[in-house]
């Protein structure tokens, strides 16, 4: 179980794979956040949740 989660920094394939996963996850999160906030901004009642 430990070697599945741990990626050695000496392996370029593992580091590139983790970087690709993080970039894809950040892109999906940012696009979902933008799509969820777009109607509020267009409507003019933008009120972010504290």
C-alpha positions in Angstrom: 0.0 0.0 0.0 2.8 2.4 0.8 4.7 2.0 -2.5 1.5 2.8 -4.4 1.1 6.2 -2.8 4.8 7.1 -2.5 6.4 8.3 -5.8 10.2 8.5 -5.7 11.6 11.8 -6.9 14.4 10.0 -8.8 11.9 8.6 -11.3 11.0 11.0 -14.1 8.0 9.1 -15.2 6.3 9.1 -11.8 7.0 12.8 -11.3 5.6 13.7 -14.7 2.6 11.5 -14.1 1.9 13.2 -10.7 2.4 16.6 -12.3 -0.1 15.8 -15.1 -2.7 14.6 -12.6 -2.3 17.7 -10.4 -2.6 20.0 -13.5 -5.7 18.1 -14.8 -7.3 18.2 -11.3 -6.6 21.9 -10.9 -8.0 22.6 -14.4 -11.1 20.7 -13.7 -11.6 22.4 -10.4 -11.1 25.9 -11.8 -13.5 25.2 -14.7 -16.1 23.8 -12.4 -15.7 26.8 -10.1 -16.0 29.3 -13.0 -19.1 27.5 -14.3 -20.7 27.6 -10.9 -19.9 31.3 -10.4 -20.7 32.5 -13.9 -24.6 32.8 -13.5 -24.2 34.7 -10.3 -21.8 37.2 -11.9 -24.0 37.6 -14.9 -27.1 38.1 -12.7 -25.3 40.8 -10.8 -25.9 39.4 -7.3 -22.4 38.0 -6.8 -22.2 37.0 -3.1 -19.3 34.7 -2.2 -19.8 32.3 0.7 -17.4 33.3 3.6 
